[in-house]
């Protein structure tokens, strides 16, 4: 187990003068408070630099050594820096010194520095070969992300649930390494090499006997072809590794130009939206034109209505006059022409006084006009037209807005090397294409190699059945035993990996449920073949829409689970671990830190946690507190906090 004891920094980043952090013995949490730009990430990088000679910036891009010198010292003509780390590993005490000393008075690049490294085990200073072997055993670079944790790199862990993600595949390899799987795979390869050597011996021995000479020659040819196919497979795998490295480099280059690339993408999107708005206006105007084929009818509706009302009124009056005329005739004749009843004299006189107006009859023209107006087909498209006009206006405003945004983004891109960005993007697309081609070739080559393996086994079986030579039989039996052992070992590795996944899943679920604020909604985590973790609801369904905070908690649970189940255990140094978490999750994570690792170092700004809150939640597990105190913009001191 790896445990940090003491860290000394001189001239590294904002730490101009010698600064020292003591990590108390015993299990617990060390909290180091610092505001932004005070050096929290530099402390994480100081530990990384001590072990590996590398310093990572945002996006895991390796930073230049020259920029690591303290700026205040550099302004005074003092360059260079050093980091010394004291630690225990498997019961032995180590002192690791690493620094860079300037070779010229005013260095300008990394080549102007001489790297220096010293590793002591107890009182013994290790030579270069022993030092490199020891450091590779103590803390392999490939698994460092699980011990030196930058909360801003959580997207890498999120990709674990995407099996086809290259980042996910890379991290799953690192997880298997931390769990000790590569050692088992090395054992399997050794068995395979021994079996293949026995097969070559059998082919040579068979060629010496007349009854098996043909089979021996065929076996030698089959083995030679198998070796050629395996060499081709290894070549393709090496090509794939190289392409994946290129992809990683291009990823980092694109990430470093992420703002410019984002501006370009946003400008293109704005231009596309403006074009779409213009197209929409043309389509809407075509719809207006189609509707206007009957537009005259809508325009005539008011006139027709008025004329119809006028003719109806005229005819109504004519009807009234006709009725009056009938009544006058009844008065004159003394008999109603409608009901044929006789009128008495008194009634006739009363009616004669009321209906003295002259009679009026409707004209034939008025009746014809009314029939024409009533036959008019009414079509009212005014509502549709108003809606279309509003949509046209909205699309016109959207087009103008998007054109203005595109112009503004273009002005912001004035200082960017757009050609370089486009070239990188094109190279990235080409590399992805080549990766797909090579992966397909590897798949076919593996299939061909599997067929050749069957051919070798067929010849071996024939040899075992036809040979009378005791020596050949012994060699064949040895080769078969080794092959069978390899197959058994292969099955054992698969079973062990599944057992590891089950253990990691159980540990991660326990940690996740302790840290999440939704314990009643979630049943825990499930693990996939790439060690990606999915949140499971109590009803057994996976959580499809994981929030940034949920991803954060899942990543922390994974780190803790690996610590609990890995042969190699050590401290977890966490920079900005609570950036995505609300107060409830932050409190739960603080309470559960002791479950993640025996030794935890938190690098936080005070508002992120709060000293009193941290003391209350960590209680007796808080073993030390430090503060990064600003002296000036280029200088920070590390001060131990006393309670």
C-alpha positions in Angstrom: 0.0 0.0 0.0 1.2 3.5 -0.9 0.9 6.2 1.8 2.1 9.9 1.5 4.2 11.2 4.4 5.5 14.6 3.4 5.6 16.9 0.4 8.2 19.7 -0.2 7.9 22.2 -3.1 10.5 24.8 -4.1 9.9 27.3 -7.0 7.1 25.2 -8.5 4.1 27.2 -9.8 3.0 29.8 -7.3 5.1 28.3 -4.5 8.2 30.5 -4.7 9.9 29.6 -1.4 10.2 26.2 0.2 6.7 25.0 1.2 6.0 21.9 3.2 2.9 19.7 3.8 2.9 17.0 6.5 0.5 14.1 6.0 -0.2 12.8 9.5 0.2 9.0 10.1 -3.0 7.0 10.4 -6.1 6.9 8.3 -8.1 10.1 7.7 -8.7 13.2 5.5 -6.4 16.1 4.9 -8.2 19.3 3.7 -6.3 22.0 1.9 -8.2 25.2 1.3 -7.4 27.7 -1.4 -9.2 30.2 -3.6 -9.0 30.1 -7.3 -5.5 30.7 -8.8 -3.8 30.0 -5.4 -2.3 26.6 -6.3 -4.7 23.7 -5.5 -4.2 22.1 -9.0 -0.5 22.8 -8.7 -0.3 20.7 -5.5 -2.0 17.9 -7.4 0.4 18.3 -10.2 3.4 18.4 -7.8 2.6 14.9 -6.7 2.1 13.8 -10.3 5.4 15.5 -11.3 7.3 13.8 -8.5 6.2 10.3 -9.6 6.1 10.8 -13.4 7.9 14.0 -14.4 4.7 15.2 -16.0 2.4 18.0 -15.4 -1.1 18.1 -16.9 -3.2 21.1 -17.7 -6.9 21.3 -18.7 -8.0 18.5 -20.9 -5.1 16.3 -19.6 -2.8 18.1 -22.0 0.8 17.9 -20.8 2.3 21.3 -19.9 5.7 22.5 -20.8 8.3 22.3 -18.1 9.5 25.9 -18.7 6.2 27.5 -17.7 6.3 25.7 -14.3 9.0 27.9 -12.8 7.6 30.4 -10.3 7.0 33.7 -12.0 8.2 35.9 -9.2 11.5 34.0 -9.1 11.8 34.1 -12.9 11.4 37.9 -12.8 14.4 37.9 -10.5 16.4 35.7 -12.8 15.9 32.6 -10.8 14.7 29.6 -12.8 14.2 25.9 -12.0 12.1 24.1 -9.4 12.0 20.9 -7.4 9.5 18.6 -5.6 10.5 16.1 -2.9 8.0 13.5 -1.8 8.4 11.1 1.2 6.1 8.1 1.2 5.8 4.5 2.5 5.2 1.5 0.2 4.7 -2.0 1.5 6.4 -1.3 4.8 9.5 0.5 3.3 10.2 4.3 3.4 11.0 6.1 0.2 12.3 9.6 -0.6 11.7 10.8 -4.1 13.3 14.0 -5.4 12.6 15.4 -8.9 13.6 18.8 -10.3 14.6 20.8 -13.3 17.8 22.9 -13.2 18.4 25.6 -15.9 21.3 25.0 -18.2 21.5 28.7 -19.4 21.1 32.0 -17.6 17.7 32.8 -19.0 16.0 29.6 -20.3 13.4 29.9 -23.0 12.2 26.4 -23.6 12.1 22.9 -22.0 15.4 22.1 -23.7 17.2 24.7 -21.6 16.7 22.6 -18.4 18.4 19.5 -17.0 16.1 17.0 -15.4 17.2 15.5 -12.1 15.7 12.6 -10.2 16.7 10.7 -7.1 15.0 7.8 -5.3 16.0 6.5 -1.9 14.7 3.4 -0.4 15.6 3.6 3.3 19.2 4.7 3.2 19.9 3.2 -0.3 20.0 5.3 -3.4 18.6 3.3 -6.3 20.3 3.3 -9.7 18.3 4.3 -12.8 17.1 0.8 -13.7 16.1 -0.1 -10.2 14.5 3.3 -9.7 12.4 3.0 -12.9 11.3 -0.5 -12.0 10.4 0.5 -8.4 8.4 3.5 -9.5 6.5 1.5 -12.1 5.6 -1.0 -9.4 4.7 1.6 -6.7 2.6 3.9 -8.9 2.1 3.0 -12.6 1.2 6.0 -14.8 -1.7 4.2 -16.4 -3.7 4.1 -13.2 -2.8 7.5 -11.8 -6.1 9.0 -12.8 -7.8 6.9 -10.1 -5.6 8.3 -7.4 -5.0 11.9 -8.6 -8.5 13.0 -9.3 -9.4 16.2 -11.1 -13.2 16.8 -10.8 -13.2 18.7 -14.1 -12.4 15.5 -16.0 -15.5 13.7 -15.1 -16.6 13.4 -18.7 -13.9 10.8 -19.2 -15.6 8.6 -16.6 -19.0 9.2 -18.1 -17.7 7.6 -21.3 -17.2 4.3 -19.5 -20.9 3.5 -20.2 -20.3 3.9 -23.9 -18.6 0.6 -24.9 -17.5 1.9 -28.3 -16.0 5.0 -26.8 -12.2 5.0 -27.1 -11.9 6.9 -23.9 -14.1 4.3 -22.2 -11.9 1.5 -23.6 -8.8 3.1 -22.4 -10.1 3.7 -18.9 -11.4 0.1 -18.7 -7.9 -1.1 -19.6 -6.5 1.1 -16.7 -9.2 -0.3 -14.4 -8.1 -3.9 -15.2 -4.5 -2.9 -14.6 -5.3 -1.5 -11.2 -7.2 -4.7 -10.4 -4.2 -6.9 -11.4 -5.7 -8.4 -14.6 -2.6 -7.8 -16.8 -0.5 -10.1 -14.6 -2.9 -12.9 -15.3 -2.9 -12.1 -19.1 0.9 -12.2 -19.1 0.6 -15.7 -17.6 -1.7 -16.8 -20.3 0.6 -15.5 -23.0 3.5 -17.4 -21.4 1.5 -20.6 -21.6 0.7 -20.0 -25.2 4.4 -19.4 -26.1 5.3 -22.6 -24.4 2.6 -24.5 -26.3 3.7 -23.0 -29.6 7.3 -23.9 -28.9 6.3 -27.5 -28.1 4.3 -27.6 -31.4 7.4 -26.5 -33.4 9.4 -29.2 -31.7 6.8 -31.7 -32.6 6.8 -30.6 -36.2 10.6 -31.0 -36.3 10.5 -34.4 -34.7 7.7 -35.6 -37.0 9.8 -34.6 -40.1 12.5 -37.0 -39.0 10.2 -40.1 -39.3 9.0 -41.5 -42.6 5.5 -42.3 -41.5 4.9 -38.7 -40.2 7.2 -36.7 -42.5 4.3 -35.4 -44.5 2.3 -34.3 -41.4 5.5 -32.8 -39.9 6.1 -30.7 -43.0 2.4 -29.7 -43.1 2.5 -28.8 -39.4 5.6 -26.7 -40.0 3.9 -24.8 -42.9 0.7 -24.3 -40.8 2.8 -23.0 -37.9 4.7 -20.7 -40.2 1.4 -19.4 -41.7 0.0 -18.9 -38.2 3.0 -16.9 -37.2 2.7 -14.8 -40.3 -1.0 -14.2 -39.5 -0.2 -13.4 -35.9 2.5 -11.0 -37.0 0.0 -9.3 -39.3 -2.5 -9.1 -36.5 0.1 -7.6 -34.2 1.1 -5.1 -37.0 -2.5 -4.1 -37.4 -3.0 -3.7 -33.6 0.2 -1.6 -33.5 -1.2 0.5 -36.4 -4.5 0.8 -34.4 -2.6 1.9 -31.3 -0.8 4.5 -33.3 -4.0 5.8 -34.8 -5.6 5.9 -31.4 -2.6 8.0 -30.2 -3.1 10.3 -33.1 -6.8 10.6 -32.2 -5.8 11.4 -28.6 -3.4 14.1 -29.9 -6.1 15.5 -32.2 -8.6 15.4 -29.4 -6.3 17.5 -27.3 -5.6 19.9 -30.1 -9.3 20.3 -30.8 -9.9 20.8 -27.1 -7.2 23.4 -26.9 -8.9 25.2 -29.7 -12.3 24.4 -28.3 -13.4 28.1 -28.0 -12.6 28.8 -31.6 -14.1 25.6 -32.8 -17.2 26.3 -30.7 -17.4 29.8 -32.3 -17.1 28.3 -35.8 -19.7 25.7 -35.0 -22.1 28.3 -33.6 -21.5 30.6 -36.6 -22.2 27.8 -39.0 -25.3 26.9 -37.0 -26.5 30.5 -37.0 -25.9 30.7 -40.8 -27.8 27.5 -41.3 -30.7 28.8 -39.2 -30.8 32.0 -41.2 -30.9 30.0 -44.4 -33.7 27.9 -43.0 -35.6 31.0 -42.0 -35.2 32.4 -45.5 -36.4 29.1 -47.1 -39.4 29.0 -44.7 -40.4 32.5 -45.9 -40.4 31.4 -49.5 -42.5 28.4 -48.7 -45.0 30.5 -46.7 -45.2 33.1 -49.5 -46.0 30.2 -52.0 -48.8 29.1 -49.6 -50.1 32.7 -49.6 -50.1 32.8 -53.4 -52.0 29.5 -53.5 -54.6 30.8 -51.1 -55.0 34.0 -53.0 -56.5 32.2 -56.0 -59.8 32.5 -54.1 -58.8 35.7 -52.3 -61.1 37.8 -54.4 -64.0 36.0 -52.9 -62.8 36.9 -49.4 -62.4 40.5 -50.5 -66.1 40.6 -51.9 -67.6 39.1 -48.8 -68.5 42.5 -47.2 -69.9 43.9 -50.5 -72.0 40.8 -51.1 -73.3 40.8 -47.6 -74.4 44.4 -47.8 -76.1 43.9 -51.2 -77.8 40.8 -50.0 -79.1 42.6 -47.0 -80.3 45.5 -49.2 -82.1 43.1 -51.6 -83.6 41.2 -48.7 -84.8 44.4 -47.1 -86.3 45.6 -50.5 -88.1 42.3 -51.0 -89.2 42.3 -47.4 -90.8 45.6 -47.9 -92.4 44.4 -51.1 -93.9 41.5 -49.2 -95.3 43.8 -46.6 -96.8 46.0 -49.4 -98.3 42.9 -51.1 -100.0 42.0 -47.9 -101.4 45.4 -47.5 -102.6 45.4 -51.1 -104.5 42.1 -50.4 -106.2 43.7 -47.5 -107.2 46.8 -49.6 -108.8 44.6 -52.1 -110.7 42.8 -49.4 -112.0 46.2 -48.2 -113.0 47.1 -51.7 -114.8 43.8 -52.5 -116.0 43.1 -49.0 -114.4 39.6 -49.2 -110.9 38.3 -48.2 -109.2 36.8 -51.2 -107.2 34.5 -49.0 -109.8 33.1 -46.6 -112.9 33.9 -48.7 -114.8 35.4 -45.7 -117.2 38.3 -45.9 -116.4 41.5 -44.1 -119.0 43.5 -42.3 -119.3 47.3 -42.9 -117.6 48.4 -39.7 -114.5 46.2 -40.3 -114.3 47.5 -43.9 -114.3 51.1 -42.8 -111.7 50.5 -40.1 -109.4 48.8 -42.6 -110.0 51.5 -45.3 -108.7 54.2 -42.8 -105.5 52.2 -42.0 -104.5 51.2 -45.6 -104.6 54.4 -47.6 -101.0 54.1 -48.9 -100.5 53.4 -52.6 -99.5 49.8 -53.4 -95.9 48.8 -54.2 -94.7 45.7 -56.1 -91.0 44.3 -56.2 -89.2 44.5 -59.6 -88.0 41.4 -61.4 -84.5 42.9 -61.3 -84.5 42.9 -57.5 -85.5 39.3 -57.3 -82.8 38.3 -59.8 -80.2 40.2 -57.9 -81.2 38.5 -54.6 -80.9 35.0 -56.3 -77.5 35.9 -57.6 -76.2 37.1 -54.2 -77.6 34.0 -52.5 -75.7 31.8 -55.0 -72.3 33.4 -54.3 -69.8 30.9 -52.8 -68.4 32.3 -49.6 -64.7 31.5 -48.9 -63.0 33.3 -46.0 -59.2 32.9 -46.0 -58.5 35.9 -43.8 -57.7 33.8 -40.7 -55.2 31.6 -42.6 -53.7 34.6 -44.3 -53.2 36.5 -41.0 -51.5 33.3 -39.6 -49.2 33.0 -42.6 -48.3 36.7 -42.5 -47.4 36.4 -38.8 -45.3 33.3 -39.5 -43.6 35.2 -42.4 -42.8 38.1 -40.1 -41.5 35.8 -37.4 -39.2 34.0 -39.9 -38.0 37.3 -41.3 -37.1 38.5 -37.7 -35.4 35.1 -37.1 -33.4 35.4 -40.3 -32.2 38.9 -39.4 -31.4 37.8 -35.8 -29.4 34.8 -37.0 -27.5 36.8 -39.6 -26.6 39.3 -36.9 -25.4 36.5 -34.6 -23.3 35.0 -37.4 -21.7 38.3 -38.1 -20.9 38.8 -34.4 -19.4 35.3 -34.2 -17.3 36.0 -37.3 -15.9 39.1 -35.7 -14.9 37.1 -32.6 -13.2 34.6 -34.9 -11.0 37.3 -36.4 -8.0 36.3 -34.4 -8.5 32.5 -34.7 -6.6 30.3 -37.1 -9.7 28.9 -38.7 -7.8 27.1 -41.5 -5.8 25.2 -38.8 -8.9 24.3 -36.9 -10.6 23.1 -40.1 -7.5 21.1 -41.0 -7.4 19.5 -37.6 -11.1 18.6 -37.8 -10.5 17.1 -41.3 -7.5 15.1 -39.9 -9.7 14.0 -37.0 -12.3 12.7 -39.4 -9.7 10.9 -41.5 -8.2 9.3 -38.4 -11.6 8.1 -37.3 -12.1 6.7 -40.8 -8.8 4.9 -40.7 -9.5 3.5 -37.2 -12.7 2.0 -38.5 -10.9 0.4 -41.5 -8.1 -1.0 -39.3 -10.6 -2.3 -36.7 -12.4 -4.1 -39.4 -9.1 -5.5 -40.7 -8.2 -6.7 -37.2 -11.6 -8.4 -36.9 -11.0 -10.3 -40.2 -7.4 -11.1 -39.3 -8.6 -12.6 -36.0 -11.1 -14.7 -37.8 -8.3 -15.9 -40.2 -6.0 -16.6 -37.3 -8.7 -18.6 -35.5 -9.1 -20.7 -38.7 -5.4 -21.3 -38.9 -5.3 -22.3 -35.2 -7.9 -25.0 -36.1 -5.8 -26.2 -39.0 -2.8 -26.5 -36.7 -4.9 -28.4 -34.2 -6.2 -30.8 -36.9 -2.7 -31.7 -38.0 -1.6 -32.1 -34.4 -4.5 -34.5 -33.8 -3.5 -36.5 -36.8 0.1 -36.7 -35.6 -1.0 -37.9 -32.2 -3.1 -40.7 -33.9 -0.5 -41.8 -36.4 2.8 -41.6 -34.7 4.6 -44.5 -33.1 7.6 -42.5 -31.9 7.8 -42.2 -28.2 9.7 -38.9 -28.4 7.1 -37.4 -30.7 4.2 -38.7 -28.6 5.8 -37.0 -25.6 6.2 -33.7 -27.3 2.6 -33.8 -28.7 1.3 -34.6 -25.2 3.2 -31.7 -23.7 1.9 -29.3 -26.4 -1.7 -30.5 -25.9 -1.3 -30.2 -22.1 0.0 -26.6 -22.5 -2.8 -25.8 -24.9 -5.4 -27.2 -22.5 -3.8 -25.3 -19.6 -4.0 -22.1 -21.7 -7.7 -22.7 -22.3 -8.4 -23.3 -18.7 -6.3 -20.3 -17.7 -8.3 -18.2 -20.2 -11.6 -19.4 -18.7 -10.2 -18.6 -15.2 -9.3 -15.1 -16.3 -12.9 -14.5 -17.6 -14.3 -15.8 -14.4 -12.0 -13.7 -12.3 -12.8 -10.6 -14.3 -16.5 -11.2 -13.8 -15.9 -11.7 -10.1 -14.0 -8.5 -10.0 -16.8 -6.7 -11.8 -19.3 -8.1 -9.3 -17.2 -7.0 -6.4 -16.6 -3.5 -7.9 -20.4 -3.2 -8.5 -21.3 -4.2 -5.0 -18.7 -1.8 -3.5 -19.7 1.0 -5.8 -23.4 0.5 -5.1 -22.8 0.8 -1.4 -20.8 4.0 -1.8 -23.2 5.5 -4.2 -26.2 4.9 -2.0 -24.3 6.4 0.9 -23.5 9.5 -1.1 -26.6 10.1 -3.1 -29.6 12.1 -1.7 -32.0 9.8 -3.6 -31.6 6.6 -1.6 -35.3 5.7 -1.7 -35.5 6.0 -5.5 -32.3 4.1 -6.4 -31.5 0.4 -5.9 -27.8 0.9 -6.6 -25.4 0.6 -9.6 -24.9 -2.1 -12.3 -21.6 -2.6 -14.1 -21.0 -3.3 -17.7 -18.2 -5.2 -19.4 -16.1 -2.0 -19.6 -16.6 -1.3 -15.9 -19.1 1.5 -16.7 -21.7 2.0 -14.0 -25.4 2.7 -14.5 -27.8 3.9 -11.9 -30.7 1.5 -11.3 -34.1 2.5 -10.0 -35.9 0.5 -7.4 -38.2 -0.8 -10.1 -35.2 -2.3 -12.0 -35.0 0.2 -14.8 -31.8 2.2 -15.6 -31.6 5.9 -15.1 -31.5 7.3 -18.7 -31.1 11.0 -17.9 -28.2 11.2 -15.5 -27.5 14.7 -14.2 -24.0 16.2 -13.9 -24.3 15.7 -10.1 -25.2 12.1 -10.5 -22.3 11.4 -12.9 -20.0 13.0 -10.3 -21.3 10.8 -7.5 -21.0 7.7 -9.7 -17.4 8.6 -10.6 -16.5 9.0 -6.9 -18.2 5.7 -6.1 -16.1 4.0 -8.9 -12.9 5.4 -7.5 -13.7 4.2 -4.0 -14.8 0.7 -5.3 -11.5 0.3 -7.1 -9.6 1.2 -4.0 -11.5 -1.4 -2.0 -10.9 -4.2 -4.5 -7.5 -3.5 -6.1 -4.2 -5.2 -5.1 -2.6 -1.7 -5.3 -4.1 0.7 -2.9 -3.0 4.3 -2.1 -4.1 7.8 -1.3 -6.8 9.7 -3.3 -5.9 13.3 -3.9 -9.0 15.2 -5.1 -9.0 18.6 -6.8 -12.4 20.4 -7.0 -14.4 17.3 -6.1 -17.6 19.1 -5.3 -18.0 21.4 -8.3 -21.1 19.7 -9.7 -22.7 18.8 -6.4 -25.5 20.4 -4.4 -25.2 20.9 -0.6 -27.0 17.6 0.1 -24.6 15.5 -2.0 -21.6 17.5 -0.8 -22.5 16.6 2.8 -23.0 12.9 2.0 -19.7 12.7 0.1 -17.8 14.3 3.0 -19.4 11.8 5.4 -18.4 8.9 3.1 -14.8 9.9 2.2 -13.3 7.5 4.7 -14.9 4.6 2.8 -13.2 5.5 -0.4 -9.6 5.3 0.8 -7.5 5.2 4.0 -5.8 8.4 3.1 -7.7 11.2 1.3 -6.4 14.7 0.4 -9.0 17.3 -0.5 -8.1 20.4 -2.5 -11.1 22.8 -2.2 -12.0 26.4 -2.0 -13.6 27.3 1.3 -17.0 28.3 -0.1 -17.2 24.9 -1.7 -17.3 23.2 1.7 -16.9 25.5 4.6 -14.4 24.8 7.4 -16.9 24.4 10.2 -19.1 22.2 8.0 -16.1 20.0 7.0 -15.0 19.7 10.6 -18.5 18.7 11.7 -19.1 16.2 9.0 -15.6 14.7 9.0 -15.4 14.8 12.7 -12.5 12.6 14.0 -11.5 11.6 10.5 -10.2 15.1 9.8 -6.5 14.7 10.6 -5.0 18.0 9.2 -6.0 21.3 7.6 -3.9 23.6 5.5 -4.6 27.0 3.8 -3.1 28.3 0.6 -2.5 32.0 1.6 -2.0 34.6 -1.1 1.1 36.7 -0.7 0.7 38.3 -4.1 -0.5 37.3 -7.5 2.7 35.3 -8.1 3.3 33.9 -4.7 1.4 31.5 -2.3 2.4 30.2 1.1 1.1 27.0 2.6 0.0 27.5 6.2 -1.2 24.8 8.6 -4.6 25.6 10.2 -4.8 25.1 13.9 -8.0 24.5 15.7 
